[in-house]
Every structure is written in C-alpha cells, then in structure tokens.
Amino acid sequence: MSYSVKKTTINLTRGDTFHANIVMHDSEGNPYYPVEGETIRFAMKKDYSDAEPLLVIDVPIETMELIISSEDTKNLPFGSYVWDMQITRVNGDIDTFITKASLVLTEEVD
C-alpha cells in the first residue's frame, strides 16, 4: 500500500491511488447515513488562503468511499496540502465534518 492514514493526516505517494471509507456520526455519536439529495465533497488546497481548491472530489453517498485517483495527484508538486470534507444537506445547510486535515504528497521513483 502506497499510503497511510493517521487521524486526519494522509501520506500518499504522488501518482498513486488512495481509497478510504468515510464514516459519519450525528451530534449524539450515532452513525449517520446520508439520504438521497445530500452530497459529500472532499476539497484540497495547498494553503487555506488559496482562492480555489486544487482538487475537488464528490464522494458517492451510495458507497461512502473517497477515491483519489492517480490522475488527481500525478502533476502536483511534492509537499503538504490541507483538505476538508463537507456534507450539503437537502435543505442546503452545509456541515464541514472533517476540518484542518492534511495530505502529504511524497516522492516516487518513476
């Protein structure tokens, strides 16, 4: 496996594929399963102050699996990035349920 995850820090070899199952909980700690019409989005930037994300991935609510493909990172510079994940509810409310997370893109030998 070319990646590791510790809490909200992902270490990923540039150009490799990353898979993670997303688990959500409600405010009482019970498992939460998104309903039809809700969307989950992963967004990554080099720095929080950047105007636009470098990478945005919609997570299918049917599988709750985040996949960062090899194409998503193969042309990015090595180094540290920040990311978060949010759900947009049917009524339009947005809840960022993973915040201040990091992704370290490591070198590979081609």
VOVEXVEX-158113 format. One line per 4 residues: number of its first residue (from 1); their letters; for each residue x, y, z of C-alpha. Coordinates in Angstrom, 2 decimals. Example, Ala and Ser with C-alpha at 12.3 -4.5 7.8 and 13.67 -1.06 7.14 Angstrom:
2
1> AS> 12.30 -4.50 7.80  13.67 -1.06 7.14;
//
This chain:
110
1> MSYS> 0.00 0.00 0.00  1.44 3.34 -1.02  -0.40 5.44 1.54  -1.04 5.70 5.25;
5> VKKT> -3.63 7.49 7.34  -3.22 8.68 10.90  -6.28 10.53 12.21  -6.83 13.19 9.51;
9> TINL> -3.33 13.09 8.00  -2.92 11.23 4.73  0.54 10.33 3.42  0.28 9.46 -0.26;
13> TRGD> 2.88 8.74 -2.92  2.32 11.13 -5.81  0.56 9.42 -8.71  -0.79 6.53 -6.64;
17> TFHA> -4.44 5.73 -5.91  -6.00 6.31 -2.48  -9.16 4.62 -1.15  -10.91 5.40 2.15;
21> NIVM> -14.33 4.57 3.55  -15.99 7.64 5.04  -17.83 7.22 8.33  -20.09 9.94 9.70;
25> HDSE> -21.75 10.39 13.11  -24.54 12.63 14.27  -24.22 15.04 17.21  -25.03 12.19 19.63;
29> GNPY> -22.33 9.90 18.24  -24.69 7.63 16.31  -23.78 6.52 12.78  -25.17 8.89 10.15;
33> YPVE> -26.02 7.75 6.65  -26.62 10.45 4.03  -30.01 10.46 2.35  -30.87 10.96 -1.31;
37> GETI> -30.21 14.54 -2.33  -27.33 15.09 0.11  -23.82 15.45 -1.28  -20.38 14.93 0.23;
41> RFAM> -17.37 16.83 -1.07  -13.63 16.47 -0.47  -11.62 19.63 -1.24  -7.83 20.08 -1.13;
45> KKDY> -5.69 23.21 -1.34  -2.01 23.99 -0.97  -2.88 26.58 1.70  -6.09 27.63 3.43;
49> SDAE> -5.75 31.13 1.95  -5.83 29.84 -1.66  -8.86 31.13 -3.55  -9.74 27.83 -5.24;
53> PLLV> -9.15 24.16 -4.39  -6.60 22.21 -6.42  -8.73 19.11 -6.14  -12.46 18.57 -5.52;
57> IDVP> -13.95 15.09 -5.35  -17.61 14.23 -4.87  -17.95 11.18 -2.63  -20.82 8.90 -3.72;
61> IETM> -23.29 8.55 -0.85  -24.08 5.01 -2.04  -20.55 3.78 -1.33  -19.20 6.44 1.06;
65> ELII> -15.77 5.78 -0.49  -13.32 8.57 -1.20  -11.08 7.70 -4.13  -8.17 9.95 -5.05;
69> SSED> -7.05 8.60 -8.40  -3.51 8.54 -9.72  -4.51 11.22 -12.25  -5.56 13.56 -9.41;
73> TKNL> -2.03 13.88 -7.98  0.44 12.90 -10.69  1.17 16.51 -11.71  1.08 18.13 -8.26;
77> PFGS> 4.29 19.23 -6.54  5.54 17.14 -3.63  4.73 18.59 -0.22  1.95 19.30 2.27;
81> YVWD> -1.63 20.20 1.44  -4.74 20.92 3.50  -8.14 19.37 2.98  -11.59 19.14 4.43;
85> MQIT> -14.80 17.25 3.83  -18.33 18.58 3.98  -21.87 17.42 3.51  -24.52 19.56 1.87;
89> RVNG> -27.91 18.61 3.21  -31.13 18.51 1.22  -32.22 21.86 2.72  -28.94 23.49 1.60;
93> DIDT> -27.23 23.53 5.01  -23.50 22.80 4.84  -21.67 20.92 7.58  -17.88 20.56 7.36;
97> FITK> -17.36 17.36 9.33  -13.61 16.93 8.77  -11.59 20.11 9.20  -7.94 21.12 9.42;
101> ASLV> -6.77 17.90 7.82  -3.54 17.42 5.91  -2.27 15.41 2.97  1.44 14.90 2.42;
105> LTEE> 2.31 14.08 -1.17  5.56 12.11 -1.16  8.10 11.43 -3.88  8.15 8.42 -6.13;
109> VD> 10.75 6.90 -8.40  9.50 6.67 -11.97;
//
